[in-house]
Amino acid sequence: MATAPTLEQEFEKSFLDDLDECRALGYDPTDLLRMVHERGALIASRQLLQGKKIPYGFTRLCSLGQAKMTIEAFVHDNPKFHPLFSEKQLANCEARLKSVGYV
């Protein structure tokens, strides 16, 4: 009998599916993919959401009118993944998204 995927495994799969959609929009997140392959999607996401510095990918996707494709929106819009992140990381998501009028 197969075991159900963990929340972290669900996050990883959903996250990678969204990266494919980014490429279709004309943004190839090369640096993010490198981080994901080195550390995994969850750790890479936590690192990008931890600091005050806004990641290039967020700025680039917002400039394309695609704030919904950012890591911040991915985490914000999927409450089932919130337990994987700290309050600070979730607050950074909210603040960044508010700064571009997303929430």
VMD Tcl script that builds the backbone (N, CA, C; Angstrom):
set m [mol new atoms 309]
animate dup $m
set s [atomselect $m all]
$s set {name element resname resid chain x y z} {
  {N N MET 1 A 0.832 -1.170 0.000}
  {CA C MET 1 A 0.000 0.000 0.000}
  {C C MET 1 A 0.889 1.249 0.000}
  {N N ALA 2 A 0.604 2.183 -0.891}
  {CA C ALA 2 A 1.401 3.405 -0.996}
  {C C ALA 2 A 1.048 4.357 0.143}
  {N N THR 3 A 2.065 5.041 0.620}
  {CA C THR 3 A 1.818 6.018 1.675}
  {C C THR 3 A 1.511 7.373 1.048}
  {N N ALA 4 A 0.731 8.146 1.754}
  {CA C ALA 4 A 0.378 9.480 1.277}
  {C C ALA 4 A 1.611 10.376 1.327}
  {N N PRO 5 A 1.732 11.293 0.366}
  {CA C PRO 5 A 2.881 12.195 0.399}
  {C C PRO 5 A 2.818 13.115 1.622}
  {N N THR 6 A 3.982 13.477 2.117}
  {CA C THR 6 A 4.040 14.420 3.231}
  {C C THR 6 A 3.697 15.817 2.721}
  {N N LEU 7 A 3.432 16.717 3.634}
  {CA C LEU 7 A 3.146 18.105 3.265}
  {C C LEU 7 A 4.339 18.706 2.523}
  {N N GLU 8 A 5.532 18.396 2.970}
  {CA C GLU 8 A 6.727 18.902 2.298}
  {C C GLU 8 A 6.826 18.365 0.868}
  {N N GLN 9 A 6.498 17.096 0.666}
  {CA C GLN 9 A 6.524 16.520 -0.685}
  {C C GLN 9 A 5.456 17.158 -1.576}
  {N N GLU 10 A 4.289 17.416 -1.013}
  {CA C GLU 10 A 3.232 18.103 -1.759}
  {C C GLU 10 A 3.693 19.497 -2.167}
  {N N PHE 11 A 4.342 20.190 -1.223}
  {CA C PHE 11 A 4.856 21.529 -1.510}
  {C C PHE 11 A 5.847 21.467 -2.674}
  {N N GLU 12 A 6.789 20.552 -2.598}
  {CA C GLU 12 A 7.823 20.422 -3.623}
  {C C GLU 12 A 7.202 20.196 -5.007}
  {N N LYS 13 A 6.260 19.294 -5.097}
  {CA C LYS 13 A 5.638 18.991 -6.387}
  {C C LYS 13 A 4.866 20.186 -6.926}
  {N N SER 14 A 4.055 20.803 -6.098}
  {CA C SER 14 A 3.266 21.964 -6.524}
  {C C SER 14 A 4.172 23.117 -6.939}
  {N N PHE 15 A 5.229 23.312 -6.175}
  {CA C PHE 15 A 6.189 24.383 -6.443}
  {C C PHE 15 A 6.844 24.171 -7.807}
  {N N LEU 16 A 7.302 22.970 -8.081}
  {CA C LEU 16 A 7.964 22.680 -9.354}
  {C C LEU 16 A 6.992 22.795 -10.529}
  {N N ASP 17 A 5.746 22.424 -10.331}
  {CA C ASP 17 A 4.740 22.593 -11.383}
  {C C ASP 17 A 4.581 24.071 -11.739}
  {N N ASP 18 A 4.589 24.938 -10.726}
  {CA C ASP 18 A 4.461 26.373 -10.970}
  {C C ASP 18 A 5.681 26.939 -11.702}
  {N N LEU 19 A 6.860 26.378 -11.454}
  {CA C LEU 19 A 8.053 26.851 -12.160}
  {C C LEU 19 A 7.933 26.622 -13.660}
  {N N ASP 20 A 7.313 25.523 -14.041}
  {CA C ASP 20 A 7.089 25.269 -15.468}
  {C C ASP 20 A 6.208 26.355 -16.080}
  {N N GLU 21 A 5.221 26.795 -15.327}
  {CA C GLU 21 A 4.335 27.858 -15.808}
  {C C GLU 21 A 5.083 29.185 -15.945}
  {N N CYS 22 A 6.037 29.442 -15.060}
  {CA C CYS 22 A 6.846 30.667 -15.162}
  {C C CYS 22 A 7.598 30.701 -16.486}
  {N N ARG 23 A 8.165 29.580 -16.856}
  {CA C ARG 23 A 8.898 29.506 -18.125}
  {C C ARG 23 A 7.984 29.830 -19.300}
  {N N ALA 24 A 6.770 29.357 -19.237}
  {CA C ALA 24 A 5.803 29.614 -20.309}
  {C C ALA 24 A 5.478 31.101 -20.423}
  {N N LEU 25 A 5.646 31.832 -19.318}
  {CA C LEU 25 A 5.379 33.275 -19.316}
  {C C LEU 25 A 6.582 34.096 -19.795}
  {N N GLY 26 A 7.695 33.437 -20.032}
  {CA C GLY 26 A 8.874 34.136 -20.498}
  {C C GLY 26 A 9.875 34.468 -19.410}
  {N N TYR 27 A 9.709 33.893 -18.238}
  {CA C TYR 27 A 10.667 34.099 -17.152}
  {C C TYR 27 A 11.250 32.751 -16.770}
  {N N ASP 28 A 12.546 32.609 -16.943}
  {CA C ASP 28 A 13.226 31.361 -16.604}
  {C C ASP 28 A 13.979 31.579 -15.286}
  {N N PRO 29 A 13.471 31.034 -14.203}
  {CA C PRO 29 A 14.059 31.268 -12.877}
  {C C PRO 29 A 15.316 30.420 -12.626}
  {N N THR 30 A 16.355 30.678 -13.384}
  {CA C THR 30 A 17.581 29.878 -13.331}
  {C C THR 30 A 18.185 29.816 -11.934}
  {N N ASP 31 A 18.341 30.962 -11.288}
  {CA C ASP 31 A 18.939 30.978 -9.947}
  {C C ASP 31 A 18.074 30.227 -8.941}
  {N N LEU 32 A 16.775 30.401 -9.041}
  {CA C LEU 32 A 15.867 29.692 -8.141}
  {C C LEU 32 A 15.958 28.185 -8.371}
  {N N LEU 33 A 15.993 27.771 -9.614}
  {CA C LEU 33 A 16.115 26.344 -9.908}
  {C C LEU 33 A 17.405 25.766 -9.345}
  {N N ARG 34 A 18.475 26.526 -9.428}
  {CA C ARG 34 A 19.750 26.077 -8.856}
  {C C ARG 34 A 19.598 25.878 -7.356}
  {N N MET 35 A 18.984 26.850 -6.687}
  {CA C MET 35 A 18.760 26.746 -5.244}
  {C C MET 35 A 17.898 25.531 -4.916}
  {N N VAL 36 A 16.852 25.308 -5.696}
  {CA C VAL 36 A 15.942 24.191 -5.449}
  {C C VAL 36 A 16.669 22.861 -5.616}
  {N N HIS 37 A 17.499 22.766 -6.647}
  {CA C HIS 37 A 18.224 21.510 -6.872}
  {C C HIS 37 A 19.284 21.267 -5.792}
  {N N GLU 38 A 19.859 22.335 -5.259}
  {CA C GLU 38 A 20.873 22.197 -4.213}
  {C C GLU 38 A 20.259 21.927 -2.842}
  {N N ARG 39 A 19.118 22.576 -2.538}
  {CA C ARG 39 A 18.582 22.560 -1.175}
  {C C ARG 39 A 17.174 21.996 -1.045}
  {N N GLY 40 A 16.466 21.898 -2.159}
  {CA C GLY 40 A 15.061 21.521 -2.121}
  {C C GLY 40 A 14.179 22.759 -2.150}
  {N N ALA 41 A 12.956 22.591 -2.626}
  {CA C ALA 41 A 12.050 23.728 -2.801}
  {C C ALA 41 A 11.693 24.403 -1.483}
  {N N LEU 42 A 11.484 23.615 -0.443}
  {CA C LEU 42 A 11.062 24.209 0.824}
  {C C LEU 42 A 12.163 25.065 1.436}
  {N N ILE 43 A 13.370 24.544 1.514}
  {CA C ILE 43 A 14.467 25.314 2.108}
  {C C ILE 43 A 14.769 26.556 1.266}
  {N N ALA 44 A 14.778 26.408 -0.047}
  {CA C ALA 44 A 15.023 27.560 -0.926}
  {C C ALA 44 A 13.953 28.626 -0.703}
  {N N SER 45 A 12.698 28.208 -0.627}
  {CA C SER 45 A 11.604 29.155 -0.404}
  {C C SER 45 A 11.728 29.850 0.942}
  {N N ARG 46 A 12.035 29.076 1.973}
  {CA C ARG 46 A 12.200 29.674 3.306}
  {C C ARG 46 A 13.293 30.732 3.291}
  {N N GLN 47 A 14.396 30.440 2.628}
  {CA C GLN 47 A 15.504 31.399 2.580}
  {C C GLN 47 A 15.097 32.675 1.855}
  {N N LEU 48 A 14.397 32.537 0.737}
  {CA C LEU 48 A 13.985 33.715 -0.025}
  {C C LEU 48 A 12.940 34.540 0.716}
  {N N LEU 49 A 12.149 33.899 1.540}
  {CA C LEU 49 A 11.099 34.608 2.268}
  {C C LEU 49 A 11.563 35.140 3.617}
  {N N GLN 50 A 12.738 34.730 4.055}
  {CA C GLN 50 A 13.221 35.097 5.383}
  {C C GLN 50 A 13.699 36.548 5.473}
  {N N GLY 51 A 14.437 36.978 4.479}
  {CA C GLY 51 A 15.096 38.278 4.573}
  {C C GLY 51 A 14.243 39.447 4.126}
  {N N LYS 52 A 14.787 40.622 4.343}
  {CA C LYS 52 A 14.105 41.850 3.938}
  {C C LYS 52 A 14.321 42.141 2.457}
  {N N LYS 53 A 15.409 41.598 1.914}
  {CA C LYS 53 A 15.716 41.838 0.508}
  {C C LYS 53 A 14.678 41.136 -0.369}
  {N N ILE 54 A 14.113 41.892 -1.303}
  {CA C ILE 54 A 13.121 41.320 -2.203}
  {C C ILE 54 A 13.854 40.596 -3.328}
  {N N PRO 55 A 13.549 39.316 -3.530}
  {CA C PRO 55 A 14.239 38.544 -4.562}
  {C C PRO 55 A 13.964 39.067 -5.972}
  {N N TYR 56 A 14.933 38.877 -6.853}
  {CA C TYR 56 A 14.810 39.311 -8.243}
  {C C TYR 56 A 13.563 38.706 -8.895}
  {N N GLY 57 A 13.314 37.428 -8.653}
  {CA C GLY 57 A 12.169 36.765 -9.272}
  {C C GLY 57 A 10.852 37.437 -8.940}
  {N N PHE 58 A 10.710 37.919 -7.715}
  {CA C PHE 58 A 9.492 38.625 -7.324}
  {C C PHE 58 A 9.334 39.886 -8.156}
  {N N THR 59 A 10.401 40.654 -8.244}
  {CA C THR 59 A 10.376 41.903 -9.009}
  {C C THR 59 A 10.098 41.631 -10.483}
  {N N ARG 60 A 10.767 40.633 -11.025}
  {CA C ARG 60 A 10.617 40.312 -12.451}
  {C C ARG 60 A 9.197 39.852 -12.766}
  {N N LEU 61 A 8.662 38.939 -11.986}
  {CA C LEU 61 A 7.309 38.457 -12.242}
  {C C LEU 61 A 6.276 39.567 -12.080}
  {N N CYS 62 A 6.459 40.428 -11.097}
  {CA C CYS 62 A 5.528 41.547 -10.914}
  {C C CYS 62 A 5.601 42.504 -12.092}
  {N N SER 63 A 6.811 42.707 -12.637}
  {CA C SER 63 A 6.948 43.592 -13.804}
  {C C SER 63 A 6.258 43.005 -15.034}
  {N N LEU 64 A 6.083 41.691 -15.057}
  {CA C LEU 64 A 5.361 41.024 -16.144}
  {C C LEU 64 A 3.860 40.941 -15.866}
  {N N GLY 65 A 3.441 41.534 -14.730}
  {CA C GLY 65 A 2.035 41.473 -14.347}
  {C C GLY 65 A 1.626 40.109 -13.830}
  {N N GLN 66 A 2.595 39.380 -13.271}
  {CA C GLN 66 A 2.357 38.012 -12.832}
  {C C GLN 66 A 2.686 37.804 -11.349}
  {N N ALA 67 A 2.241 38.717 -10.505}
  {CA C ALA 67 A 2.482 38.577 -9.063}
  {C C ALA 67 A 1.941 37.246 -8.552}
  {N N LYS 68 A 0.900 36.738 -9.195}
  {CA C LYS 68 A 0.301 35.469 -8.768}
  {C C LYS 68 A 1.255 34.292 -8.939}
  {N N MET 69 A 2.347 34.469 -9.700}
  {CA C MET 69 A 3.301 33.392 -9.947}
  {C C MET 69 A 4.519 33.452 -9.021}
  {N N THR 70 A 4.554 34.403 -8.104}
  {CA C THR 70 A 5.686 34.527 -7.197}
  {C C THR 70 A 5.624 33.487 -6.089}
  {N N ILE 71 A 6.770 33.228 -5.488}
  {CA C ILE 71 A 6.811 32.327 -4.334}
  {C C ILE 71 A 5.905 32.878 -3.234}
  {N N GLU 72 A 5.940 34.200 -3.084}
  {CA C GLU 72 A 5.132 34.840 -2.050}
  {C C GLU 72 A 3.648 34.518 -2.241}
  {N N ALA 73 A 3.166 34.642 -3.478}
  {CA C ALA 73 A 1.754 34.354 -3.745}
  {C C ALA 73 A 1.468 32.857 -3.611}
  {N N PHE 74 A 2.405 32.039 -4.056}
  {CA C PHE 74 A 2.229 30.589 -3.943}
  {C C PHE 74 A 2.019 30.193 -2.483}
  {N N VAL 75 A 2.858 30.718 -1.609}
  {CA C VAL 75 A 2.734 30.399 -0.184}
  {C C VAL 75 A 1.470 31.038 0.391}
  {N N HIS 76 A 1.262 32.310 0.122}
  {CA C HIS 76 A 0.109 33.038 0.647}
  {C C HIS 76 A -1.210 32.379 0.253}
  {N N ASP 77 A -1.316 31.962 -1.009}
  {CA C ASP 77 A -2.576 31.453 -1.539}
  {C C ASP 77 A -2.838 29.977 -1.236}
  {N N ASN 78 A -1.897 29.329 -0.589}
  {CA C ASN 78 A -2.044 27.911 -0.238}
  {C C ASN 78 A -1.905 27.727 1.267}
  {N N PRO 79 A -2.967 28.030 2.020}
  {CA C PRO 79 A -2.893 27.963 3.479}
  {C C PRO 79 A -2.451 26.608 4.030}
  {N N LYS 80 A -2.672 25.542 3.282}
  {CA C LYS 80 A -2.263 24.235 3.796}
  {C C LYS 80 A -0.744 24.153 3.964}
  {N N PHE 81 A 0.000 25.026 3.246}
  {CA C PHE 81 A 1.457 25.030 3.371}
  {C C PHE 81 A 1.958 25.984 4.450}
  {N N HIS 82 A 1.091 26.793 5.018}
  {CA C HIS 82 A 1.519 27.767 6.036}
  {C C HIS 82 A 2.264 27.140 7.207}
  {N N PRO 83 A 1.894 25.935 7.672}
  {CA C PRO 83 A 2.641 25.352 8.792}
  {C C PRO 83 A 4.119 25.087 8.490}
  {N N LEU 84 A 4.491 25.097 7.226}
  {CA C LEU 84 A 5.890 24.866 6.844}
  {C C LEU 84 A 6.757 26.114 6.997}
  {N N PHE 85 A 6.125 27.265 7.266}
  {CA C PHE 85 A 6.841 28.542 7.306}
  {C C PHE 85 A 6.672 29.237 8.647}
  {N N SER 86 A 7.659 30.072 8.969}
  {CA C SER 86 A 7.604 30.840 10.210}
  {C C SER 86 A 6.640 32.019 10.062}
  {N N GLU 87 A 6.271 32.600 11.186}
  {CA C GLU 87 A 5.417 33.789 11.152}
  {C C GLU 87 A 6.094 34.917 10.391}
  {N N LYS 88 A 7.401 35.058 10.563}
  {CA C LYS 88 A 8.146 36.107 9.859}
  {C C LYS 88 A 8.091 35.886 8.342}
  {N N GLN 89 A 8.275 34.665 7.905}
  {CA C GLN 89 A 8.235 34.368 6.474}
  {C C GLN 89 A 6.844 34.645 5.899}
  {N N LEU 90 A 5.825 34.263 6.616}
  {CA C LEU 90 A 4.456 34.523 6.164}
  {C C LEU 90 A 4.158 36.020 6.146}
  {N N ALA 91 A 4.666 36.744 7.141}
  {CA C ALA 91 A 4.477 38.199 7.177}
  {C C ALA 91 A 5.205 38.865 6.009}
  {N N ASN 92 A 6.392 38.368 5.670}
  {CA C ASN 92 A 7.121 38.911 4.517}
  {C C ASN 92 A 6.336 38.677 3.225}
  {N N CYS 93 A 5.725 37.517 3.092}
  {CA C CYS 93 A 4.879 37.246 1.918}
  {C C CYS 93 A 3.787 38.303 1.818}
  {N N GLU 94 A 3.085 38.477 2.913}
  {CA C GLU 94 A 1.967 39.421 2.954}
  {C C GLU 94 A 2.428 40.844 2.616}
  {N N ALA 95 A 3.519 41.283 3.229}
  {CA C ALA 95 A 4.000 42.649 3.006}
  {C C ALA 95 A 4.435 42.857 1.556}
  {N N ARG 96 A 5.153 41.903 1.004}
  {CA C ARG 96 A 5.604 42.037 -0.388}
  {C C ARG 96 A 4.423 42.083 -1.342}
  {N N LEU 97 A 3.466 41.217 -1.107}
  {CA C LEU 97 A 2.298 41.173 -1.986}
  {C C LEU 97 A 1.457 42.444 -1.859}
  {N N LYS 98 A 1.338 42.957 -0.642}
  {CA C LYS 98 A 0.602 44.214 -0.460}
  {C C LYS 98 A 1.308 45.349 -1.183}
  {N N SER 99 A 2.638 45.322 -1.207}
  {CA C SER 99 A 3.397 46.410 -1.844}
  {C C SER 99 A 3.144 46.511 -3.347}
  {N N VAL 100 A 2.660 45.417 -3.936}
  {CA C VAL 100 A 2.350 45.445 -5.383}
  {C C VAL 100 A 0.851 45.355 -5.643}
  {N N GLY 101 A 0.047 45.521 -4.575}
  {CA C GLY 101 A -1.398 45.537 -4.710}
  {C C GLY 101 A -2.028 44.170 -4.929}
  {N N TYR 102 A -1.335 43.123 -4.559}
  {CA C TYR 102 A -1.879 41.773 -4.757}
  {C C TYR 102 A -2.904 41.392 -3.704}
  {N N VAL 103 A -2.663 41.783 -2.454}
  {CA C VAL 103 A -3.617 41.462 -1.377}
  {C C VAL 103 A -4.124 42.724 -0.732}
}
mol reanalyze $m
mol bondsrecalc $m
mol representation Tube
mol addrep $m
